[in-house]
Amino acid sequence: MKKIVNTFEEYMSDESRVSDAERERILFQAALIGKMIEAREAQGISQRQLAKLSGVKQPAIARLESMKSSPQIDTLFKILTPLGYTLSIKPISKRA
């Protein structure tokens, strides 16, 4: 029987529930979506305007921003390009 967890932090640190790879994916996705929202808002662009600029429907952008769906890489490029961003690959830094 698994231990009851009360917080997201407890869930994420429970190795029997979340593998290292899954933890990295979740943290990456949360950071990516956060930066995407930050860039959109900093430029004063609404989801509707971003939809017109990117060709991605506004409800799909809303689902991504609320993390109700995982973005496909081609969708990310469509959304990030009009915001002036791209994706890159870098080595994983060791956490203390």
Phi and psi restraints in degrees (value plus and minus 20) as a CYANA .aco file:
   2 LYS   PHI     -99.7   -59.7
   2 LYS   PSI     127.4   167.4
   3 LYS   PHI     -84.8   -44.8
   3 LYS   PSI     121.9   161.9
   4 ILE   PHI     -94.3   -54.3
   4 ILE   PSI     112.1   152.1
   5 VAL   PHI    -131.5   -91.5
   5 VAL   PSI     125.5   165.5
   6 ASN   PHI    -130.5   -90.5
   6 ASN   PSI     -37.2     2.8
   7 THR   PHI    -152.8  -112.8
   7 THR   PSI     141.4   181.4
   8 PHE   PHI     -81.1   -41.1
   8 PHE   PSI     -59.7   -19.7
   9 GLU   PHI     -78.5   -38.5
   9 GLU   PSI     -64.9   -24.9
  10 GLU   PHI     -83.2   -43.2
  10 GLU   PSI     -62.1   -22.1
  11 TYR   PHI     -81.7   -41.7
  11 TYR   PSI     -68.8   -28.8
  12 MET   PHI     -85.9   -45.9
  12 MET   PSI     -48.9    -8.9
  13 SER   PHI    -109.8   -69.8
  13 SER   PSI     -23.2    16.8
  14 ASP   PHI    -105.9   -65.9
  14 ASP   PSI      83.5   123.5
  15 GLU   PHI     -83.6   -43.6
  15 GLU   PSI     -39.6     0.4
  16 SER   PHI     -98.2   -58.2
  16 SER   PSI     -33.2     6.8
  17 ARG   PHI    -126.9   -86.9
  17 ARG   PSI     -56.3   -16.3
  18 VAL   PHI    -151.2  -111.2
  18 VAL   PSI     100.9   140.9
  19 SER   PHI     -94.7   -54.7
  19 SER   PSI     145.7   185.7
  20 ASP   PHI     -78.6   -38.6
  20 ASP   PSI     -63.0   -23.0
  21 ALA   PHI     -84.7   -44.7
  21 ALA   PSI     -62.8   -22.8
  22 GLU   PHI     -85.4   -45.4
  22 GLU   PSI     -60.4   -20.4
  23 ARG   PHI     -80.2   -40.2
  23 ARG   PSI     -65.3   -25.3
  24 GLU   PHI     -82.2   -42.2
  24 GLU   PSI     -60.9   -20.9
  25 ARG   PHI     -83.3   -43.3
  25 ARG   PSI     -65.5   -25.5
  26 ILE   PHI     -83.8   -43.8
  26 ILE   PSI     -66.3   -26.3
  27 LEU   PHI     -84.5   -44.5
  27 LEU   PSI     -59.9   -19.9
  28 PHE   PHI     -83.3   -43.3
  28 PHE   PSI     -67.3   -27.3
  29 GLN   PHI     -82.3   -42.3
  29 GLN   PSI     -62.5   -22.5
  30 ALA   PHI     -83.1   -43.1
  30 ALA   PSI     -62.8   -22.8
  31 ALA   PHI     -86.9   -46.9
  31 ALA   PSI     -62.7   -22.7
  32 LEU   PHI     -81.4   -41.4
  32 LEU   PSI     -69.3   -29.3
  33 ILE   PHI     -84.1   -44.1
  33 ILE   PSI     -60.0   -20.0
  34 GLY   PHI     -79.9   -39.9
  34 GLY   PSI     -64.0   -24.0
  35 LYS   PHI     -86.7   -46.7
  35 LYS   PSI     -57.4   -17.4
  36 MET   PHI     -83.2   -43.2
  36 MET   PSI     -65.9   -25.9
  37 ILE   PHI     -83.3   -43.3
  37 ILE   PSI     -65.2   -25.2
  38 GLU   PHI     -78.0   -38.0
  38 GLU   PSI     -65.2   -25.2
  39 ALA   PHI     -85.4   -45.4
  39 ALA   PSI     -62.8   -22.8
  40 ARG   PHI     -82.5   -42.5
  40 ARG   PSI     -67.6   -27.6
  41 GLU   PHI     -88.4   -48.4
  41 GLU   PSI     -56.8   -16.8
  42 ALA   PHI     -83.2   -43.2
  42 ALA   PSI     -50.0   -10.0
  43 GLN   PHI    -110.8   -70.8
  43 GLN   PSI     -19.7    20.3
  44 GLY   PHI      48.0    88.0
  44 GLY   PSI      11.2    51.2
  45 ILE   PHI    -122.0   -82.0
  45 ILE   PSI     109.1   149.1
  46 SER   PHI    -100.2   -60.2
  46 SER   PSI     145.7   185.7
  47 GLN   PHI     -79.1   -39.1
  47 GLN   PSI     -59.8   -19.8
  48 ARG   PHI     -82.7   -42.7
  48 ARG   PSI     -63.4   -23.4
  49 GLN   PHI     -85.6   -45.6
  49 GLN   PSI     -61.2   -21.2
  50 LEU   PHI     -83.4   -43.4
  50 LEU   PSI     -56.3   -16.3
  51 ALA   PHI     -80.3   -40.3
  51 ALA   PSI     -64.2   -24.2
  52 LYS   PHI     -85.7   -45.7
  52 LYS   PSI     -61.3   -21.3
  53 LEU   PHI     -89.1   -49.1
  53 LEU   PSI     -54.7   -14.7
  54 SER   PHI    -118.2   -78.2
  54 SER   PSI     -42.5    -2.5
  55 GLY   PHI      62.4   102.4
  55 GLY   PSI     -13.1    26.9
  56 VAL   PHI    -120.6   -80.6
  56 VAL   PSI     110.3   150.3
  57 LYS   PHI     -81.5   -41.5
  57 LYS   PSI     124.9   164.9
  58 GLN   PHI     -76.5   -36.5
  58 GLN   PSI     -63.2   -23.2
  59 PRO   PHI     -80.5   -40.5
  59 PRO   PSI     -52.8   -12.8
  60 ALA   PHI     -88.0   -48.0
  60 ALA   PSI     -59.3   -19.3
  61 ILE   PHI     -84.2   -44.2
  61 ILE   PSI     -62.1   -22.1
  62 ALA   PHI     -82.2   -42.2
  62 ALA   PSI     -61.8   -21.8
  63 ARG   PHI     -83.8   -43.8
  63 ARG   PSI     -60.0   -20.0
  64 LEU   PHI     -84.6   -44.6
  64 LEU   PSI     -67.3   -27.3
  65 GLU   PHI     -85.5   -45.5
  65 GLU   PSI     -47.5    -7.5
  66 SER   PHI    -112.5   -72.5
  66 SER   PSI     -16.5    23.5
  67 MET   PHI      38.1    78.1
  67 MET   PSI      13.5    53.5
  68 LYS   PHI    -108.4   -68.4
  68 LYS   PSI     -29.6    10.4
  69 SER   PHI    -164.4  -124.4
  69 SER   PSI     135.8   175.8
  70 SER   PHI    -114.5   -74.5
  70 SER   PSI     112.4   152.4
  71 PRO   PHI     -94.5   -54.5
  71 PRO   PSI     121.9   161.9
  72 GLN   PHI    -101.8   -61.8
  72 GLN   PSI     132.8   172.8
  73 ILE   PHI     -81.7   -41.7
  73 ILE   PSI     -59.1   -19.1
  74 ASP   PHI     -86.2   -46.2
  74 ASP   PSI     -54.8   -14.8
  75 THR   PHI     -86.3   -46.3
  75 THR   PSI     -61.2   -21.2
  76 LEU   PHI     -79.0   -39.0
  76 LEU   PSI     -65.4   -25.4
  77 PHE   PHI     -83.4   -43.4
  77 PHE   PSI     -59.6   -19.6
  78 LYS   PHI     -81.7   -41.7
  78 LYS   PSI     -58.7   -18.7
  79 ILE   PHI    -100.2   -60.2
  79 ILE   PSI     -62.4   -22.4
  80 LEU   PHI     -92.9   -52.9
  80 LEU   PSI     -53.5   -13.5
  81 THR   PHI     -77.7   -37.7
  81 THR   PSI     -70.6   -30.6
  82 PRO   PHI     -86.7   -46.7
  82 PRO   PSI     -37.7     2.3
  83 LEU   PHI    -105.6   -65.6
  83 LEU   PSI     -26.7    13.3
  84 GLY   PHI      66.5   106.5
  84 GLY   PSI       4.5    44.5
  85 TYR   PHI    -146.3  -106.3
  85 TYR   PSI     143.8   183.8
  86 THR   PHI    -162.9  -122.9
  86 THR   PSI     157.8   197.8
  87 LEU   PHI    -123.6   -83.6
  87 LEU   PSI     133.7   173.7
  88 SER   PHI    -164.6  -124.6
  88 SER   PSI     143.6   183.6
  89 ILE   PHI    -130.2   -90.2
  89 ILE   PSI     113.7   153.7
  90 LYS   PHI    -161.9  -121.9
  90 LYS   PSI     139.5   179.5
  91 PRO   PHI     -81.9   -41.9
  91 PRO   PSI     129.0   169.0
  92 ILE   PHI     -95.4   -55.4
  92 ILE   PSI     108.1   148.1
  93 SER   PHI    -104.2   -64.2
  93 SER   PSI     125.7   165.7
  94 LYS   PHI     -95.9   -55.9
  94 LYS   PSI     112.2   152.2
  95 ARG   PHI    -109.6   -69.6
  95 ARG   PSI     123.6   163.6
